Amino acid sequence: MGKYEAQGSGLSDPATRKKLYTVAIVVAAVIVATLVTLRIITLDDVQSFITLTVSVVGILGGVVGLVAAALARANVDPPK
């Protein structure tokens, strides 16, 4: 929280964050629906993109977990 930020304001407030996420999801859905309706993209393109995104996020999550585990192991002090 910033020096002059009131408690419960900004993105640290869960209610504000939830509203922002909801607006972002709705805007993205409207954009995708418009692109599909105008036949600029197909539903198969959307499904392929979602599959690719899920795969990349899963791989990155695994790599981050491995790196975090390696760093945690390296930072442990030996017993005295």
Secondary structure, DSSP 8 states (H G I E B T S, - for coil): --TT--TT-GGGSHHHHHHHHHHHHHHHHHHHHHHHHTTSS-HHHHHHHHHHHHHHHHHHHHHHHHHHHHHHHHT-----
